[in-house]
Amino acid sequence: MNIFSSIQLGEVEVSNSTLTVLILVSSFTFIAVGISSFKLYKSLLNNENK
């Protein structure tokens, strides 16, 4: 399999490396928002218990 092959998304052709970078950045953002939300919710529960 060629690393530089491309995937057809409708009328747009996207290379595999571009798609990989987009997936990694999206995953990192999703995980970061999840961790941040969890910490915020945890601190909210700790403040209510005091």
C-alpha positions in Angstrom: 0.0 0.0 0.0 1.3 3.4 -0.9 1.6 5.9 2.0 0.9 8.8 -0.3 -2.3 7.4 -1.8 -5.4 9.5 -1.6 -9.0 9.0 -0.6 -11.9 10.4 -2.6 -14.4 12.3 -0.4 -17.0 13.4 -2.8 -15.3 15.8 -5.1 -12.4 16.4 -2.8 -9.3 14.1 -2.9 -7.5 13.9 0.5 -4.1 12.2 1.0 -3.8 9.6 3.7 -1.2 11.7 5.7 -3.6 14.6 5.8 -6.5 12.4 6.9 -4.2 10.9 9.6 -3.2 14.3 10.9 -6.8 15.5 11.1 -7.9 12.3 13.0 -5.0 12.7 15.5 -5.8 16.4 16.1 -9.5 15.7 16.5 -8.9 12.8 18.9 -6.5 15.0 21.0 -9.0 17.8 21.1 -11.9 15.4 22.1 -9.8 13.8 24.8 -8.6 17.2 26.2 -12.2 18.5 26.3 -13.3 15.3 28.0 -10.6 15.6 30.7 -11.3 19.3 31.3 -15.0 18.7 31.6 -14.4 15.8 34.0 -12.2 17.9 36.2 -14.7 20.7 36.2 -17.5 18.4 37.2 -15.3 16.8 39.9 -14.5 20.2 41.4 -18.2 21.1 41.3 -19.0 18.0 43.3 -16.2 18.7 45.8 -17.4 22.2 46.4 -21.0 21.0 47.1 -19.7 18.4 49.7 -18.0 21.1 51.8 
